[in-house]
Amino acid sequence: MAMINQNPEQIARDEIDKQLLACGWVIQNKTQINLAANVGVAVREYQTNVGPADYVLFVNQTPVGVIEAKRSELGQSLSMVEEQGEDYAKAKLKYLNNDPLPFVYISTGDITKFTNYKDPKPRAREVFTFHRPETLATWIKNKKTLRAGLLDIPQLPTDGLRDCQIDTITELEKSFKDFRPKSLVQMATGSGKTFTAITFIYRLLKFAKAKRILFLVDTKNLGEQAEQEFMAYLPNDSNSKFTELHPVTRLKSSFIPQDNQVYISTIQRMYSILKGNEMDESAEELNPYEYVQTKEPLPVVYNEKIPMEFFDFIVIDECHRSIYNLWRQVLDYFDAFQVGLTATPDNRTFMYFNQNVVSDYGYEKAVIDGVLVPYNVFTIETKISKEGAAIAIGEQVDKRERLTRKKFWETVDEDIAYTGKQLDKDIVNPSTIRTIVRAVKDNLPKMFPDRFDENGQFEVPKMLIFAKSDSHAEDIIDIVREEFGEENKFCKKITYQSTEDPKSILSQFRNGYYPRVAVTVDMIATGTDIRPLEVLLFMRDVKSKSYYEQMKGRGTRTCTLEELRKTGTPTAKYNKDHFVIIDAIGVEKSQKTDSRPLEKAPGVSLKDVLQTIAMGNRSEEMLTTLANRLIRLDRQINPKEKEKFAELANGLEIKQVVQKLLQAYDPDVIESLKTRITNEKLGQAPAEIEKAIATEHKALIEKAITELHNADLRNYIMDVRKKYDQIIDTLNVDEVTNIGWVKDVAEQAQSIVNQFETWVANNRDEALALQIFYGEPYRRRELTYKMIRDLYDKLVLEQPILQAPKLWDAYAEVEDQNNDNSKGNNNNKNRTDKPKQDLVLLVSVIRKALKIDEYLTAYDKTVDRNFQEWIFKKNAGQHNTFTEEQMQWLRMIKEYIANSFHLDTEDFELNPFNAHGGLGKFYQLFGNQYLEIIEELNEVLAA
């Protein structure tokens, strides 16, 4: 600890001392030198012929380097001190006839920069801390440094490599020879990213003599896949497999073998290793990109088991999603070159890799080269998924417990209206799922007309369905089997929650005839190679642009005719030359974003709390948050559910788990622990006592979360609260409202719009209502319900196919297409919900056709907006011109005009006015102004 009144230089040196000790150095004063005391000795204030050096580093009694210590405020100008460090390194040490020292550190204790003067073109780089003495001893012995070795990499033999792979490896190796610390490889999903990576890893180990390489992934699934690819890789200059030449290990615990050359690990596991925590494999199943981190991640600290120089290179798979926030610390820790692999970089990815893009082989280029196949989009829209539905009070419905899926009857005690977005969460409408599945079944033969066998039976191409949740997946599976008239093995679920081993189902899907259809939530959304896949059915929306690109990437792999027949589609007549996206949720049109929240707002979800703890966060904030959530849970669930909890928690009740969590940071518990250890170790060095206290406290924390390593318990905690009340809507039958290839749908929409606008122009003089729209604003007060009705009847008579709802959809489609084409123009955000009433719809589309409204806007919403503006003007300069009762009447008039377009004094005899006193009451409230207000509202609201 820093002493009071120390100067900044002394504070910096204290921090440097602490780091040196942790890295295995012994520190000595110049008056008490004993170079034999340790492999590495750091001597303070050692005299040279240019003055005393802050620290001289001796390894095996030979001087090898210097540390120049600077106060922390100089962190911003360390490059100015480099020359001073070099001067000391070149200086003659007192009593010694030394050569220049190769290793120079400049450090404030917070920031440390290192230069190795054995390197060609020595360049300073920031490092997490100091290298270990054994490392420097090895570097001294080696003739060449790693960077010098990179210059020895020969030209790439191109046998068996695609052009894009040759270009990528050549450019990457050029980047290594320029000693660039970070490189980004952008290669489209399916163009052989992992194969490319293994090829350059092999060359780094063989020619540059790299010691150890870390292959970093963000899910266990991707780690297992990478391991398979390393095992299968046969270098083109050897008869031995990669793993026979260079040992490969996939890390499954906190144990790190020292003698391997390639290490495969999830970034979550590497973080937990650096934090010194154990982590169960179940915590590696969820991609960290899919959930949000807490505000203040615990910093990584030095770990002697895996020092910062342990790896020479880190290859980061799917680097667009997992290297920010908490996880970035893992990469900042290691003194290693970094190579990022991704199909879908965003701006942060480019910035992180210093804009050093060695390959930008995107999807379009890969399709042009025939490396990947293009796709067509087929849209299925249903009435309820777009507009929602309602269940009236008193109706009897099925309800379902989410967890057990047990059903029970219940009478609805209030009107329930739901939107399409609520489907499959709070409300399940089997009719919607069935309508979509049936439409898919009916249209697949038209999409793949060559897939009939000699008996005329249609063979369903391999299809992957993306579901919203496990519960949704279960509903889809039941309905798919039933609608296709098939057996269990025809359609299966592949998620981490599968009762069957998900890997074996995935292998069957990839290589066998069954399943024809797989349903997944997240497990094979990214990074999984399934060549014979020809159809992706989206029944869940995706908000992340890069995640969506990854999901689409599941279908882009090429597949030869021979391979297609062998892996499960024997009726195929041609190579796989395209795949089909069936969009049943509007995923192609929904707003996508590149960004992820950088920090979590207060109120972290229970799922995020559990996942964060599983992945190694042991902060007081997290443990206390979980304890509070569990106390609440204990009050909510029934005795049977509590028993189930105990069964999964090694026999502990919720209260006992809570007690352990709270004790981990209880000041009294920690105080008694300190007292006990101090008494036990009386007379020992304070540093030893501190270390023992820290070790015991850590053990207490680890013990507190023992039960939470069990994924089944974590899933139970998340699910048990939300087990009630999923309403099964069996009352509202769904129907398809729009179906077809997107290109065809767009052309059809434009054709409908053109037809309508021609009709409007032709009827300009005949239709009084249209003349009014074309006329002066004051004449719009003439627009009556009858005129609109006449116009509507004329349209239905002359153009029966131009129904008002169809017109709205056509304008919406054209608007969306225009927005897509104008790159990120989000004007369709202005669009309001489609009106329910045909006449209101008609006025809305007429206004759009006549360019009164720039964007498609529901007429009733236009009236709302105009009403607000009118009230605002009336209130200008004075507060609340109208009383609450007057406002109630004005709102009734506004609603009436929104649906009937015009208000006459005789309309006051109708609902809703007559129920509130009719025209008499209106006159009483507004006096002589009453006619003026009616005329004014007729004028402004229709504008």
Salt bridges, closest charged atoms under 4 A:
GLU9 OE2 - ARG71 NH1 3.29
GLU15 OE1 - LYS18 NZ 3.57
ASP17 OD2 - ARG44 NH2 2.57
GLU45 OE2 - ARG13 NH1 2.43
ASP54 OD1 - ARG13 NH2 2.70
GLU68 OE2 - LYS70 NZ 3.16
GLU73 OE1 - ARG71 NE 3.17
GLU86 OE2 - LYS90 NZ 3.03
GLU134 OE1 - ARG132 NE 3.65
ASP152 OD2 - LYS144 NZ 2.60
GLU171 OE2 - LYS174 NZ 3.18
GLU173 OE2 - ARG203 NE 2.65
ASP218 OD2 - ARG321 NE 2.49
GLU224 OE2 - ARG250 NH2 3.88
GLU224 OE2 - LYS503 NZ 3.02
GLU227 OE1 - ARG250 NE 2.95
ASP237 OD2 - LYS206 NZ 2.83
GLU281 OE1 - LYS220 NZ 3.92
GLU281 OE1 - ARG250 NH1 3.92
GLU284 OE1 - ARG269 NH2 3.12
GLU318 OE1 - HIS320 ND1 3.79
ASP332 OD2 - ARG328 NE 3.51
ASP335 OD1 - ARG125 NE 2.71
ASP335 OD2 - HIS131 NE2 2.78
ASP360 OD1 - LYS365 NZ 3.12
GLU381 OE1 - LYS386 NZ 3.57
GLU387 OE1 - LYS383 NZ 3.45
GLU387 OE2 - LYS834 NZ 3.57
GLU401 OE1 - LYS723 NZ 3.77
GLU410 OE2 - LYS399 NZ 2.64
ASP424 OD2 - LYS468 NZ 3.16
ASP424 OD2 - HIS472 NE2 3.29
ASP426 OD1 - ARG402 NH2 3.75
ASP450 OD2 - ARG451 NE 3.58
ASP470 OD1 - LYS493 NZ 3.10
GLU474 OE2 - LYS493 NZ 2.74
ASP475 OD2 - ARG400 NH2 2.91
ASP475 OD1 - ARG405 NH2 2.60
GLU482 OE2 - ARG434 NH1 3.17
GLU483 OE2 - ARG434 NH1 2.76
GLU483 OE1 - ARG438 NE 2.82
GLU500 OE1 - LYS492 NZ 3.20
ASP529 OD1 - ARG557 NE 3.14
GLU534 OE1 - ARG451 NH1 2.74
ASP541 OD2 - LYS543 NZ 2.69
GLU549 OE2 - LYS552 NZ 3.42
GLU563 OE2 - ARG531 NE 3.88
ASP577 OD1 - HIS578 ND1 2.93
ASP594 OD2 - LYS545 NZ 3.73
ASP608 OD2 - LYS600 NZ 3.58
ASP634 OD1 - LYS642 NZ 3.61
ASP634 OD2 - LYS655 NZ 3.08
GLU641 OE2 - LYS723 NZ 2.62
GLU647 OE2 - LYS644 NZ 3.95
GLU680 OE2 - ARG676 NH1 3.33
GLU696 OE1 - ARG676 NH2 2.84
GLU702 OE2 - ARG618 NE 2.94
GLU707 OE1 - LYS660 NZ 2.82
ASP719 OD1 - LYS722 NZ 3.98
ASP725 OD2 - LYS399 NZ 3.69
GLU747 OE2 - LYS743 NZ 3.56
GLU766 OE1 - LYS794 NZ 3.30
ASP790 OD2 - LYS786 NZ 3.05
ASP793 OD1 - ARG789 NH2 3.43
GLU798 OE2 - LYS794 NZ 2.66
ASP809 OD1 - LYS834 NZ 3.14
GLU813 OE1 - LYS589 NZ 2.50
GLU815 OE1 - ARG831 NH2 3.20
GLU815 OE2 - LYS848 NZ 3.42
ASP816 OD2 - LYS589 NZ 3.95
ASP816 OD1 - ARG831 NH2 2.91
ASP853 OD2 - ARG847 NE 2.89
ASP864 OD1 - LYS894 NZ 2.96
GLU884 OE2 - ARG891 NH1 3.47
GLU885 OE2 - LYS921 NZ 3.22
GLU895 OE2 - LYS894 NZ 2.97
ASP904 OD1 - HIS902 NE2 3.15
GLU936 OE2 - LYS874 NZ 3.21
GLU939 OE1 - ARG781 NH2 3.05
